[in-house]
Amino acid sequence: MSAKERDSFKSSLGVILALIGSAIGLGNLWRFPYLVGTNGGAAFIIIYLVCIVFLCMPIMVGEFVIGRRSQANVFGAFKKLSSGSGWKHTGALAVLTCITLLSFYVVVGGWTIDYFVKSLRMVFTSQTDFAAEFNNMVSSTGEILSFTVLFLVINGIVILAGVRKGIERTNKYLMSMLAVLIVLIAVYSLTLPGAKQGLDFLFKPDFSKVNFDTALNALGQGFLSLSIGCGSIITYASYTRKETNLLKTTTITTLSDTAFAIIAGIAILPAVFSAGMSPSEGAGLAFVSLPYVFANMPMGKIISILFYFILFAAALSSSISITEPVVAFMKEEFRTSRLKAVITSFFIVLLFAVLCALSFGLLANVKLFGKTFFDFFDYISSNLFLTIGALLAAIFAGWKIKKEDFYDELTSGGKYKIPKWILKSLRVFVRYIAPLVVATIIVNSLIGN
């Protein structure tokens, strides 16, 4: 399949919005604020920004170069740019990573729809036992499978529509709504009594809490949030036109993702502290703590509806970006239609998603290496596959892509006059620093477990 036959983004803005949609996910809403507060507040944010600028952005640039240079799916990209070598298996790893990520991510996506519907029905009250409510939901086979399938269907419909009519158009509307809604909730949250305590938790610097693990948490959050190492960036980059400014696109994406995460913290933590609760992360924050907060605050029912729509939209925009590499791989490598690729990927993901969905009920006692299916897929994708994929992508972009080709992509064939010191610095970070740091993360992760 030639590049001319491939779908593409209509505009540079479409590329940026799709990448922002990929970056803004559940981690921004239920993990980043907690990590900030428990790792030194503003001290963590400073370390996070350093990691973003000097490690995440260079690797993103490297993945952009691989994708646009190849004009192919993630498997085809490595195969095309390193003909006859084993590098194509890096692309295969990226596809596998996307499948394992989706296996548990769509289950959580189903949770967001469930709670959005319950918020619309206004079934939550201040007397509701939200811990029991959440446990009942995840252990109810019919309920959890229904919403998991519904989320997968919505995800598939967007992907089926293609890059321009599906991915680009959906992210255009979702990102606009997300930006407005999260700011509105943040402004309202700041008016609540006790909001200052939440802001102190988020922004008060405490360097005594900073250690090596803090840096690893910051970098790991950056990789997870920006979808580095799973093929999403490479795939989206392959749909971009030559005139798209890759460095500008990378910068806007990372800044927007970080800004959203911080605003999400401002929206969530003051409300949590205002209700006299201790902050938590993950599902405990989104589906136990916050429903209680909403049920006991003025205008809480309305805020609850808005929040769970935001949670659903963030989950959907990220799942779209994780699904597209799988669909593009099937479509281009097996020469099939987008419809068949979407249907095939749907059932593959559904198979593993069912196992993850039932990990809290019927299959709770079935373990892989001491973990439930949900925890196992979460661990191997987030802790291993993503970081290994990021390491291999950095090595490939730094060592297998010729310097002239690397610079050619960044300058769009000389259209953009980027200072040589920036180009050289980026290449140094991609070739040496990023691989060294990511390799350290992988070793630390393996030793720690």
Secondary structure, 3 states (H helix, E strand, C coil): CCHHHCCCCCCHHHHHHHHHHHHCCHHHHHCHHHHHHHCCCHHHHHHHHHHHHHHHHHHHHHHHHHHHHHCCCHHHHHHHHCCCCCCHHHHHHHHHHHHHHHHHHHHHHHHHHHHHHHHHHCCCCCCCCHHHHHHHHHHCHHHHHHHHHHHHHHHHHHHHCCHHHHHHHHHHHHHHHHHHHHHHHHHHHHCCCCHHHHHHHHHCCCHHHCCHHHHHHHHHHHHHHHCCCCCHHHHHHHCCCCCCCHHHHHHHHHHHHHHHHHHHHHHHHHHHHHCCCCCCCCHHHHHHHHHHHHHCCCCHHHHHHHHHHHHHHHHHHHHHHHHHHHHHHHHHHCCCCHHHHHHHHHHHHHHHHHHHHHHHCCCCCCCECCECHHHHHHHHHHHHHHHHHHHHHHHHHHHHCCHHHHHHHHCCCCCCCCCHHHHHHHHHHHHHHHHHHHHHHHHHHHHHC
